[in-house]
Amino acid sequence: MRLAARLVIAGLALVVGGAAAGCSADPGLAYAKGATIPSPTSTSTAVTAMVPDAARGKTDSGPALAVVGAPQGVKAKAGILVDASTGQVLWSAGENATRPIASITKVMTAIVVIQAGGLNRQLVVPKAVTDYVAKYAGNAAGLIPGQRFTVDELLHTLLIVSAADAAYTLATAYGPGLPAFVAKMNAEAAKLGLSHTHFTTPDGLPYPTGTATYSTPVELVELGETAMSYPEFRSIVAMHIYNLPKTGAHSALSITNTDSLIGTYAGALGIKDGYTVAAGHTLLFEAVRNGRTLIGDVLGSPPSGPTSGAQDAARVLNWGFTLKKST
């Protein structure tokens, strides 16, 4: 993990000016029905970021950035921005509040699969995937039961177009079965020390409720950095378009990344977006400019348009990239 062992946690005060302001079906469209939940305040405050015990006491030294003001116009209900090289928390709102995370869930799904290996293994799309996707109104890539895809191809489909049918196929094989796979996801969360993170599905669909799968902004940063430490994951989430030619095993696929920052925001590296009614728009992101890498997330951006989460993320990143080093 590049950042988890460096996250600044003890009484880090920010100089703040003013207020900060499944998943991922076609962005902006209702991905699945669910109830809304009470929202924590989105006002920026001094930060005491809570990270897992395993990461405490390992803060990396490095030049701090002078934090002046706060990103403006951010409508997300919670979020955080961190300098990935030093672990300095630059901005936060509700950083320790648990919130539903929608398709950001698929980041953990990918981690479990990548750790297990066998990326060239061929999997058969299960017959039950069609009913599963229909039952929960999940976003799908249109995988056809009986066709065969490699695990690597399914990972691309999972992360780029946020496909619940790819998640179901992978979880069924790597569990084996959904309950066993979800147990592995939660075991990995516990291993990482993510004590305020919990999964009930491999895709972020609202089962058994819209708020059953959840995390916090600060724990998602650690999850994101863990995922980005795997070259396979990192290469996939940076792709704007993925074309998979037709073979004797499967039909052709041509998919575009549902993360609206990819291909439009200079320096965007990933990571994963999502949407459900309960979660709103969610986005876990990382970007680099002029040698500075920033990672963060926004949770609960309003369903006002297809790029609501990306717009909030861009506001936060634009502000973060203007910060200068402390003298």
ROFIDREN-210724 format. One record per atom (N, C-alpha, C): z negated, x negated, y negated. Coordinates in steps of 0.02 Angstrom, whole numbers, padded with zeros to 5 digits, always signed. Each point is the difference from the previous one (the first is absolute). Example, Ala and Ser with C-alpha at 12.3 -4.5 7.8 and 13.67 -1.06 7.14 Angstrom:
BEGIN
-00390-00660+00284/+00000+00045-00059/+00000-00045-00060/+00036+00018-00053/-00003-00042-00059/-00037+00039-00055/
END
This chain:
BEGIN
+00000-00042+00059/+00000+00042-00059/+00000-00044-00062/+00048+00008-00044/+00004-00043-00058/-00049+00019-00054/-00019+00064-00003/-00042+00022-00054/-00069+00023+00021/-00007+00028+00058/-00063+00032+00019/-00058-00048-00006/+00011-00064+00015/-00053-00048-00003/-00012-00026-00071/+00036+00027-00048/-00005-00026-00068/-00016+00055-00051/-00008+00062+00022/-00008+00054-00048/-00064-00008-00038/+00004+00001-00066/-00059-00007-00042/-00040+00064+00004/-00065-00005+00016/-00038+00061+00013/-00063+00008-00041/-00029-00053-00024/-00068+00005-00027/+00001+00009-00075/-00013+00060-00023/-00010+00014-00071/+00056-00023-00044/+00061+00010+00019/+00057-00021-00039/+00014+00051-00054/-00013-00018-00063/+00009+00048-00054/+00069-00008-00030/+00033+00056-00013/+00065-00001-00033/-00010+00021-00072/+00037-00032-00045/+00002+00022-00069/+00054+00053-00004/-00020+00063-00009/+00046+00054+00006/+00007+00038-00066/+00060+00019-00016/+00011+00038-00060/+00033+00066+00016/-00036+00055-00005/+00028+00066+00013/+00000+00017+00073/+00022+00060+00016/+00000+00025+00069/+00065-00019+00034/-00006-00013+00065/+00059-00008+00041/+00028+00069+00013/+00024-00007-00013/+00019+00067+00006/-00044+00046+00044/+00493+00245+01094/-00016-00051-00013/+00047-00023+00020/-00020+00001+00015/-00002-00010-00068/+00066-00026-00024/+00005+00002-00066/+00063-00020-00030/+00058+00036+00033/-00004+00064+00000/+00061+00037+00013/+00041-00015-00062/+00058+00032-00010/+00037-00018-00059/-00049-00001-00058/-00008-00058-00034/-00052-00006-00051/+00002+00059-00048/-00059+00026-00015/-00005+00055-00048/+00000+00068+00034/+00020+00003+00063/+00000+00064+00036/-00064+00005+00041/-00023+00061+00011/-00060+00008+00040/+00013-00025+00070/-00038-00051+00020/+00010-00031+00065/-00034+00041+00054/-00057+00027-00017/-00035+00043+00047/-00050+00041-00038/-00014+00060+00025/-00047+00043-00034/-00071-00025+00010/-00041+00008-00052/-00069-00021+00005/-00037+00021-00062/-00067+00001+00004/-00040+00020-00057/-00013-00058-00046/-00009+00015-00063/-00017-00052-00048/-00074-00015+00007/-00021-00058-00024/-00069-00020+00005/-00025-00021-00069/-00066+00000-00011/-00026-00022-00064/+00022-00070-00016/+00015-00013-00063/+00027-00065-00020/-00053-00040-00037/-00008-00064+00018/-00045-00042-00038/+00030-00016-00068/-00042-00021-00046/+00023-00017-00067/+00049-00057+00003/+00047-00001-00045/+00049-00055-00002/-00012-00045-00060/-00059+00004-00030/-00015-00042-00058/-00015-00071+00023/+00030-00050-00031/-00013-00069+00017/-00070-00018-00023/-00035-00038+00042/-00068-00021-00017/-00009-00072+00023/-00059-00028-00014/-00016-00065+00028/+00002+00004+00076/+00023-00053+00031/+00013+00002+00072/-00054-00037+00039/-00027+00031+00050/-00038-00034+00052/+00035+00018+00065/+00053-00036+00015/+00043+00018+00056/-00035-00014+00065/-00003+00050+00043/-00033-00007+00065/+00051-00020+00052/-00009-00058+00030/+00044-00022+00054/-00041-00011+00063/+00033-00003+00057/-00037-00008+00062/-00045-00062+00001/-00054+00004+00038/-00048-00054+00005/+00033-00066+00020/+00051+00006+00044/+00033-00061+00025/+00034-00038-00056/+00016+00033-00055/+00036-00032-00055/-00047-00027-00053/-00063+00019+00003/-00047-00020-00052/-00014-00075+00002/-00010-00028-00058/-00018-00070-00004/+00057-00048+00011/+00062+00025+00001/+00057-00044+00013/+00049+00001-00059/-00025+00017-00059/+00044+00005-00058/+00033-00066-00017/+00064+00001-00009/+00038-00059-00017/-00007-00015-00073/-00005-00064-00017/-00002-00018-00071/+00070-00006-00026/+00007+00012-00064/+00065-00003-00031/-00004+00025-00071/+00051-00013-00039/-00001+00022-00070/+00000+00076-00005/-00047+00027-00036/-00004+00072-00008/+00048+00023-00055/+00018+00063+00003/+00041+00030-00052/-00045+00034-00050/+00018-00003-00063/-00038+00034-00052/+00021+00073-00001/-00044+00044+00020/+00016+00071+00005/-00014+00034-00067/+00053+00025-00030/-00005+00033-00065/+00032+00069+00006/-00039+00052-00016/+00026+00067+00004/+00007+00023+00071/+00045+00048+00010/+00011+00030+00066/+00070+00030+00001/+00029+00008+00059/+00066+00032+00003/-00003+00071-00027/+00049+00019-00038/+00001+00066-00032/+00047+00048+00037/-00018+00064-00003/+00042+00052+00028/-00004+00008+00074/-00049-00032+00033/-00007+00005+00072/-00032+00067+00017/+00033+00039+00042/-00024+00067+00017/-00033+00004+00068/+00001-00055+00038/-00031-00001+00065/-00075+00012-00006/-00029+00031+00051/-00072+00014-00001/-00042-00061+00018/+00030-00048+00032/-00036-00061+00019/+00051-00056+00010/-00024-00062-00005/+00045-00056+00011/-00034-00066-00017/+00036-00054+00012/-00026-00066-00013/+00058-00049-00008/-00012-00054-00037/+00050-00054-00007/-00038-00065+00006/+00027-00045+00042/-00034-00063+00016/+00050-00058-00006/-00023-00056-00027/+00039-00062+00000/-00006-00028+00071/+00056-00002+00036/-00003-00019+00070/-00017-00073+00011/+00010-00043-00050/-00014-00071+00010/-00074-00016-00009/-00036+00038-00040/-00071-00015-00013/-00047+00055+00024/+00026+00060+00012/-00043+00055+00019/-00032+00035-00059/+00020-00018-00061/-00030+00031-00059/+00023+00072-00007/-00048+00046-00005/+00016+00070-00012/+00017+00008-00074/+00060+00022-00015/+00023+00005-00069/-00010+00070-00029/+00006+00050+00043/-00008+00070-00022/-00020+00042+00059/-00040+00050-00013/-00015+00046+00055/-00021+00068-00028/+00008+00051+00041/-00023+00067-00015/-00019+00031+00067/-00063+00016+00009/-00023+00028+00063/+00013-00046+00058/-00011-00065-00009/+00020-00049+00049/-00035+00007+00068/-00060+00031+00000/-00036+00008+00062/-00002+00072+00025/+00038+00044-00033/+00002+00070+00020/+00045+00009+00060/-00023+00038+00050/+00043+00015+00058/+00047+00056-00018/+00065-00012+00016/+00051+00049-00014/+00051+00001+00057/+00033+00057+00011/+00054+00001+00050/+00057-00046-00022/+00032-00033+00047/+00048-00053-00017/+00071+00016+00022/+00010+00057+00033/+00068+00020+00021/+00033-00056+00040/+00063-00015-00013/+00038-00045+00044/-00017-00074-00007/-00045-00018-00045/-00026-00068+00001/-00031-00014+00068/-00020+00053+00035/-00024-00005+00069/+00046-00042+00044/+00064+00005-00011/+00049-00035+00043/-00005-00076-00005/-00034-00025-00052/-00012-00072-00004/-00044-00022+00059/-00052+00038+00013/-00043-00017+00057/+00037+00009+00067/+00041+00052+00004/+00040+00010+00060/+00043-00062+00014/+00031-00026-00051/+00042-00059+00008/-00041-00061+00019/-00059-00008-00029/-00042-00057+00017/-00018+00001+00074/-00021+00058+00025/-00020+00006+00070/+00059-00018+00046/+00059+00025-00017/+00059-00014+00041/+00019-00073-00003/+00002-00029-00059/+00020-00070-00008/-00049-00046+00037/-00064+00015-00005/-00050-00040+00035/+00010+00003+00076/+00019+00059+00024/+00010+00008+00072/+00062-00037+00025/+00049-00009-00044/+00060-00038+00018/+00052+00042+00038/+00049-00034+00026/+00054+00033+00037/+00049+00034-00046/+00019-00032-00055/+00043+00032-00050/+00071+00011+00026/+00019-00036+00052/+00067+00011+00029/+00000+00051+00057/-00059+00025+00016/-00007+00050+00052/+00037+00064-00019/+00033+00032+00047/+00035+00062-00015/-00044+00060+00020/-00005+00048-00046/-00039+00060+00012/+00046+00061+00000/-00016+00047+00042/+00037+00063+00002/-00034+00050-00046/+00038+00033-00043/-00028+00050-00044/-00024+00059+00042/-00064+00018-00004/-00027+00053+00043/+00028+00069-00019/+00004+00042+00050/+00024+00068-00012/-00046+00038-00047/-00065-00013+00004/-00050+00037-00039/+00004-00016-00075/+00037-00051-00019/+00001-00020-00070/+00028+00054-00045/+00047+00039+00024/+00031+00052-00041/-00050+00054-00019/-00038+00023+00049/-00051+00051-00015/-00055-00028-00044/-00018-00063+00010/-00053-00031-00040/+00019-00002-00073/+00060-00023-00014/+00023-00005-00070/+00005+00070-00031/+00026+00048+00038/+00007+00068-00026/-00067+00032-00013/-00048-00011+00044/-00066+00031-00007/-00035-00020-00063/+00007-00064-00019/-00035-00025-00059/+00045-00011-00060/+00062+00024+00005/+00048-00007-00056/+00006-00072-00023/+00001-00045+00048/+00003-00071-00017/+00069-00024-00019/+00001-00052-00039/+00063-00033-00016/+00025-00035+00063/+00065+00003+00013/+00027-00028+00061/+00067-00034-00013/+00016-00047+00044/+00064-00035-00004/+00052+00033+00044/-00018+00054+00035/+00046+00034+00043/+00011-00035+00066/-00052-00034+00025/+00006-00034+00065/+00011+00053+00054/+00045-00014+00045/+00019+00048+00052/-00036-00016+00065/-00038+00048+00027/-00035-00012+00063/+00048-00026+00054/-00024-00049+00037/+00040-00030+00053/+00038-00063-00022/+00012-00007-00065/+00032-00061-00024/-00050-00058+00000/+00026-00061+00000/-00042-00059+00005/+00008-00044-00062/-00057-00022-00026/-00002-00046-00057/-00048-00057+00016/+00013-00058-00028/-00049-00054+00007/-00060+00014-00044/-00055-00032+00016/-00060+00008-00042/+00014-00023-00071/+00037-00054-00007/+00018-00025-00067/+00039+00053-00039/+00047+00032+00032/+00040+00052-00033/-00045+00059-00020/-00047+00017+00042/-00045+00055-00016/-00047-00018-00056/-00022-00063-00004/-00042-00023-00055/+00037+00006-00067/+00064-00019+00001/+00040+00008-00061/+00004+00073-00021/+00011+00043+00048/+00006+00072-00014/-00067+00028-00024/-00054-00022+00031/-00067+00021-00019/-00016-00017-00072/+00013-00062-00020/-00023-00025-00064/+00049+00014-00057/+00064+00001+00014/+00049+00008-00053/+00009+00074-00019/+00010+00043+00049/+00011+00070-00016/-00061+00043+00017/-00055-00033+00019/-00064+00033+00012/+00006+00055+00053/+00030-00018+00056/+00018+00049+00051/-00057+00015+00048/-00020+00063+00002/-00052+00021+00046/+00024-00002+00072/+00065+00010+00011/+00026-00004+00069/-00003-00072+00026/+00009-00049-00044/-00008-00070+00021/-00074-00015+00014/-00044+00026-00042/-00072-00010+00011/-00022+00029+00066/+00024+00060+00015/-00018+00034+00063/+00025-00040+00060/+00062-00023-00005/+00029-00039+00056/-00039-00064+00012/-00017-00036-00053/-00038-00062+00007/-00070+00013+00026/-00034+00050-00028/-00069+00014+00021/-00003+00022+00073/+00049+00040+00020/+00002+00024+00069/+00005-00059+00049/+00040-00049-00019/+00010-00058+00044/-00057-00050-00004/-00026-00012-00059/-00050-00053-00010/-00072+00024+00008/-00011+00066+00006/-00068+00024+00011/-00028-00023+00067/+00032+00022+00055/+00053+00050-00001/-00028+00069-00016/+00039+00038-00038/-00021+00066-00023/-00032-00003-00068/+00004+00055-00038/-00026+00001-00068/-00075-00013-00005/-00043+00033+00040/-00072-00012-00007/-00018-00073+00010/+00029-00032+00050/-00016-00070+00013/+00025-00045-00057/+00059+00017-00027/+00027-00041-00054/-00042+00007-00063/-00020+00061-00017/-00042+00010-00059/-00066-00036+00008/-00026-00001+00061/-00062-00038+00013/+00011-00074-00015/+00058-00026+00017/+00016-00070-00015/+00005-00012-00076/+00027+00049-00035/+00004-00006-00073/-00070-00004-00030/-00045+00043+00022/-00068-00001-00027/-00038-00062+00022/+00014-00025+00060/-00031-00062+00022/+00022-00058-00043/+00063-00001-00019/+00025-00054-00044/-00031+00006-00069/-00008+00062-00025/-00033+00010-00065/-00071-00027+00002/-00036+00014+00055/-00068-00025+00007/-00001-00076+00004/+00049-00029+00035/+00004-00073+00005/+00010-00032-00069/+00039+00033-00042/+00012-00025-00068/-00058+00016-00047/-00049+00039+00024/-00057+00017-00042/+00014+00056-00048/+00051+00041+00015/+00018+00055-00045/-00043+00061+00018/-00061-00001-00024/-00049+00050+00021/+00010+00068-00033/+00043+00004-00050/+00015+00063-00032/+00072+00022+00012/+00028-00022+00057/+00068+00016+00019/-00001+00032+00069/+00038+00056+00007/+00000+00035+00065/+00069+00031+00010/+00023-00002+00063/+00065+00026+00018/-00006+00055+00053/+00040+00052-00006/+00003+00052+00051/+00070+00009+00028/+00049-00031-00031/+00070+00003+00023/+00032-00068-00012/+00057-00014+00032/+00035-00063-00012/+00048+00003-00060/+00002+00057-00034/+00050+00009-00052/-00026+00028-00066/-00063+00021-00002/-00027+00029-00062/+00009+00074-00007/+00028+00032+00051/+00006+00073-00001/-00069+00032-00003/-00006+00058-00032/-00066+00031-00012/-00029+00033+00062/-00022-00042+00047/-00032+00026+00061/-00067-00034+00009/-00055+00037+00014/-00002+00074+00004/-00005+00033-00069/-00013-00040-00052/+00000+00027-00068/+00038-00049-00045/+00013+00022-00061/+00036-00042-00047/-00038-00061-00023/-00065-00001+00011/-00041-00056-00024/-00031-00040+00057/+00023+00012+00062/-00031-00032+00058/+00015-00075+00004/+00058-00020-00022/+00018-00071-00003/-00010-00024-00072/-00041-00052-00008/-00018-00019-00069/-00016-00075-00004/-00003-00023-00062/-00021-00069-00014/-00021-00003-00073/-00011-00059-00025/-00017-00010-00070/+00050-00049-00030/+00009+00001-00066/+00046-00047-00030/-00014-00073+00017/-00063-00020+00000/-00015-00071+00013/+00012-00018+00073/-00013+00046+00047/+00012-00016+00070/+00075+00001+00017/+00038+00040-00036/+00072-00001+00011/+00031-00066-00022/-00028-00032-00050/+00025-00065-00020/-00009-00049+00057/-00057+00001+00033/-00010-00044+00057/+00048+00017+00057/+00009+00064+00013/+00047+00021+00051/+00070-00025-00016/+00020+00008-00063/+00067-00023-00020/+00009-00074+00007/-00050-00039-00019/+00005-00073+00005/+00002-00022+00073/-00037+00035+00042/+00002-00015+00072/+00071+00012+00027/+00029+00057-00018/+00067+00016+00023/+00051-00050-00026/-00005-00018-00063/+00049-00045-00031/-00006-00072+00026/-00053-00015+00037/-00007-00066+00030/+00045-00008+00062/+00027+00056+00024/+00045-00001+00057/+00072-00003-00025/+00038-00053+00014/+00068-00006-00026/+00044+00060+00018/-00007+00027+00060/+00040+00057+00020/-00011+00060-00047/-00064+00014-00012/-00016+00056-00045/+00027-00013-00070/-00013-00059-00025/+00019-00018-00068/+00076+00007-00011/+00038-00021+00050/+00073+00003-00007/+00025+00072+00000/-00033+00042+00039/+00023+00070+00005/-00013+00037-00065/-00061-00003-00027/-00018+00042-00057/+00036-00021-00064/+00029-00059-00001/+00038-00021-00059/+00072+00024+00001/+00021+00031+00055/+00070+00022+00006/+00012+00065-00038/+00055+00003-00036/+00019+00061-00036/+00037+00048+00047/+00049-00028+00036/+00041+00041+00046/+00002-00034+00068/-00004+00040+00051/+00003-00026+00069/+00054+00038+00038/+00049-00037+00025/+00054+00030+00039/-00005-00023+00072/-00001+00048+00045/-00003-00013+00071/+00063+00028+00033/+00045-00042+00024/+00063+00024+00029/-00012+00040+00064/+00047+00042+00015/-00002+00038+00062/+00010-00046+00060/-00038+00013+00052/+00008-00038+00063/+00002+00050+00057/+00004-00026+00060/-00003+00044+00058/-00069+00030+00011/-00050-00028-00035/-00068+00023+00009/-00022+00052-00052/+00033-00001-00058/-00022+00045-00054/+00055+00011-00051/-00010+00051-00040/+00046+00015-00055/-00010-00049-00058/+00046+00000-00047/-00006-00043-00059/-00053+00029-00047/-00032-00045-00037/-00049+00019-00052/+00017-00036-00064/-00005+00034-00055/+00006-00032-00066/-00054+00031-00044/-00050-00039-00017/-00058+00027-00035/-00016-00041-00062/-00029+00033-00049/-00019-00030-00064/-00076+00002-00006/-00029-00053-00026/-00072-00005-00008/-00027+00057-00044/-00050+00035+00025/-00031+00053-00040/-00045-00026-00055/-00016-00065+00003/-00039-00032-00054/+00047-00011-00059/-00009+00038-00052/+00048-00001-00056/-00001-00065-00040/-00051-00042+00010/+00000-00065-00034/+00050-00048+00030/+00013+00007+00065/+00045-00047+00033/+00072+00013-00023/+00031-00051-00026/+00068+00006-00025/+00004+00020-00073/-00057+00017-00031/+00002+00021-00070/-00049-00040-00044/-00054-00025+00030/-00051-00036-00039/+00006-00075+00017/+00015-00039-00051/+00010-00072+00011/-00062-00033+00029/+00009-00032+00056/-00055-00036+00032/-00039+00040+00051/+00017+00064+00010/-00036+00041+00049/+00010-00027+00070/-00054-00006+00038/+00002-00027+00068/-00016+00053+00053/-00023+00058-00019/-00023+00053+00045/-00059+00034-00034/-00039+00045+00033/-00013-00005+00071/+00015+00068+00034/-00033+00054-00023/+00010+00065+00032/-00022+00057-00045/+00042+00052-00001/-00015+00060-00039/-00019+00057+00047/-00017+00057-00030/-00016+00059+00040/-00009+00061-00043/+00000+00057+00031/-00014+00063-00035/-00022+00055+00049/-00053+00033-00017/-00019+00065+00029/-00028+00041-00057/-00008+00064+00012/-00029+00043-00051/-00070-00023-00018/-00040-00016+00051/-00069-00020-00012/-00005-00068-00033/+00044-00047+00020/-00004-00068-00026/+00035-00009-00066/+00048+00043-00016/+00044-00014-00056/+00045-00059+00019/+00030-00031-00050/+00041-00059+00013/-00046-00061+00005/+00013-00041+00050/-00039-00061+00010/+00048-00059+00006/-00022-00058-00023/+00043-00059+00005/-00044-00063+00002/+00009-00037+00053/-00030-00067+00008/+00056-00049-00016/-00011-00045-00048/+00056-00040-00025/-00019-00073-00009/+00051-00042+00001/-00007-00071-00016/+00063-00022-00036/-00008-00042-00052/+00057-00024-00038/-00015-00069-00027/+00053-00038-00012/-00008-00068-00026/+00048-00011-00059/-00027-00031-00052/+00041-00020-00058/-00028-00066-00028/+00046-00046-00015/-00019-00064-00030/-00057-00034+00039/+00004+00005+00066/-00049-00034+00041/-00066+00036+00009/-00008+00058-00032/-00062+00038+00006/+00011+00059+00047/-00042+00005+00051/+00005+00056+00048/-00058+00048-00012/+00018+00063-00010/-00050+00053-00010/+00005+00050+00057/-00057+00025+00023/-00002+00050+00052/-00047+00056-00022/+00017+00061+00019/-00044+00055-00020/+00024+00065+00031/-00029+00053-00023/+00020+00066+00024/-00017+00053-00051/+00034+00056+00006/-00016+00060-00039/-00003+00058+00050/-00052+00040-00007/-00011+00057+00045/-00007+00063-00041/+00032+00054+00023/-00007+00063-00034/+00042+00008-00062/+00057-00034-00003/+00046+00013-00056/+00028+00071+00008/+00010+00034-00055/+00018+00071+00004/+00069+00012+00029/+00011+00059+00031/+00065+00017+00030/+00048+00025-00053/+00007-00038-00054/+00041+00022-00056/+00073-00022+00006/+00014-00043+00048/+00068-00024+00007/+00005-00048+00058/+00060-00018+00021/+00009-00040+00060/-00025-00071-00006/-00012-00025-00062/-00022-00069-00008/-00067-00004-00035/-00041+00051+00007/-00064+00002-00034/-00044-00060+00016/-00008-00016+00064/-00041-00057+00019/+00029-00065-00024/+00066-00007+00006/+00033-00062-00021/-00006-00009-00076/+00003+00054-00037/-00008-00006-00073/-00069-00024-00018/-00051+00027+00033/-00068-00024-00012/-00007-00074+00019/+00027-00018+00058/-00004-00069+00022/+00035-00047-00049/+00058+00020-00025/+00036-00042-00048/-00039-00009-00065/-00034+00053-00022/-00042-00006-00061/-00056-00051+00011/-00031+00004+00058/-00055-00047+00016/+00026-00071+00006/+00056-00009+00035/+00028-00067+00008/+00025-00029-00066/+00034+00040-00039/+00026-00025-00065/-00057-00027-00042/-00055+00038-00001/-00059-00022-00038/-00028-00064+00030/-00007-00003+00066/-00029-00059+00032/+00040-00063-00011/+00066+00007-00002/+00041-00060-00011/-00001-00026-00071/-00027+00040-00047/-00006-00023-00070/-00064-00041-00011/-00047+00003+00045/-00064-00034-00010/+00009-00076+00000/-00039-00032-00042/+00003-00072-00006/-00062-00032+00032/+00006-00064+00018/-00056-00035+00029/-00055-00011-00052/-00062+00002+00022/-00056-00012-00045/+00003-00072-00024/-00020-00009-00062/+00001-00068-00028/-00069-00032+00006/
END
